[in-house]
């Protein structure tokens, strides 16, 4: 008589499948919730100089504002290239 050995999946396979499913769900969550509609009136707040990643952005914004008031002009600080599209 031949012996029949039942074929079962190892317990680690179920864990790997659950982990993979969780990773897919987390990735899907970030893809779906990453998009947001921003109105024109909200963009002004998002592009404020205070929102920059610079550590001293408040001090730089104050200095730039005082220089703009003294010189009577704006811009020319931090932009790459000019208006001629010659970066």
KADA-V314630 format. One record per residue. N is the residue number from 1. PHI is phi as a letter, one per 20 degrees, with the letter a starting at -180 (999 if undefined). PSI is psi in degrees with one decimal (* if undefined). D_FIRST is the distance of its C-alpha to the first C-alpha in whole Angstrom. Layout:
((N/PHI/PSI/D_FIRST) (N/PHI/PSI/D_FIRST))
This chain:
((1/999/139.0/0) (2/e/145.6/4) (3/e/135.6/6) (4/d/122.1/9) (5/d/121.2/13) (6/f/139.9/16) (7/e/120.3/19) (8/c/154.3/22) (9/e/142.8/25) (10/f/152.5/27) (11/f/-26.5/30) (12/f/-27.5/32) (13/f/-39.8/32) (14/f/-37.9/33) (15/f/-42.7/36) (16/f/-42.0/37) (17/f/-41.6/37) (18/f/-39.8/39) (19/f/-40.8/41) (20/f/-42.5/42) (21/f/-40.0/42) (22/f/-41.7/45) (23/f/-39.8/47) (24/f/-41.8/47) (25/f/-40.3/49) (26/f/-43.3/51) (27/f/-41.9/52) (28/f/-39.6/52) (29/f/-45.4/55) (30/f/-32.8/57) (31/f/-39.3/57) (32/f/-41.2/58) (33/e/-3.8/60) (34/f/-16.3/62) (35/e/135.1/64) (36/b/142.4/67) (37/e/123.6/71) (38/d/125.1/74) (39/f/162.3/77) (40/f/-35.3/80) (41/f/-18.8/82) (42/e/-21.5/79) (43/f/-31.1/79) (44/f/-40.9/82) (45/f/-34.6/80) (46/f/-27.2/77) (47/e/14.1/79) (48/f/146.6/82) (49/f/-27.9/83) (50/f/-24.7/82) (51/e/4.8/78) (52/f/165.6/78) (53/e/-1.3/75) (54/f/139.8/78) (55/f/-31.3/79) (56/d/42.4/83) (57/f/-33.6/83) (58/f/-44.0/85) (59/f/-41.5/87) (60/f/-38.6/87) (61/f/-40.5/88) (62/f/-42.9/91) (63/f/-43.6/92) (64/f/-40.3/91) (65/f/-41.4/93) (66/f/-37.7/96) (67/f/-38.6/96) (68/f/-39.5/96) (69/f/-38.8/99) (70/f/-42.3/101) (71/e/-22.8/101) (72/m/23.9/101) (73/b/162.6/97) (74/c/160.8/94) (75/n/-175.0/91) (76/n/11.7/90) (77/c/111.8/88) (78/n/-7.3/84) (79/e/143.1/84) (80/e/116.4/83) (81/n/178.4/85) (82/d/-163.3/88) (83/f/-0.8/88) (84/e/3.7/89) (85/m/32.4/85) (86/d/71.2/85) (87/f/*/83))
